[in-house]
Amino acid sequence: FVCALGPLRFAHSPVPDLRSSSRLRHPAVDPVFLAGMEVGTVVLWSRSDGEVPRGSMGIVKGGQAGLLKVGFPQGTWNFERSTLTPLACGDFVLYSGKDEDIPRDNVGKVVGMKAAGMVTIQYAYDGFEVPYLTLRHIDAITAKREGLM
């Protein structure tokens, strides 16, 4: 996907239900398509805990019965679908990888996504394509409060 002008949400983006319980640990089956979120979709969990910090991005690996199996750098767990939101064009991110050419202290904007979790980030002066695992999601209010925007 390459984003059109302005922040967009994909048509299959769910509205997070913050009243839902968080994470559930039990096995899942891996169908190819999971009610609006395909295997390989980069997602954000609307919660956080000691294993998956706020802003972490994961990738959908499978699912069943309202649960999605999502892999994060810290491990793979089942989550209620309603607590996950796909990464979308217009979302803000911070880079945490090792490439010295990509700024770590500037907020980038998601402008595209490709297969295998590759995300295109636009900064004021340049754009980069990086793996989702090197990014942390940040909301605009937090970015402004921390002096990053």
Secondary structure, DSSP 8 states (H G I E B T S, - for coil): -B--SS----TT-----TTS--EE-S-----SEETTEETT-EEEES---SSS-TT-EEEEEEEETTEEEEEETTEEEEEEGGGEEE--TT-EEEE-SS-TTS-SSS-EEEEEEEGGGEEEEE-SS-EEEEEGGGEEEE-HHHHHHTT--
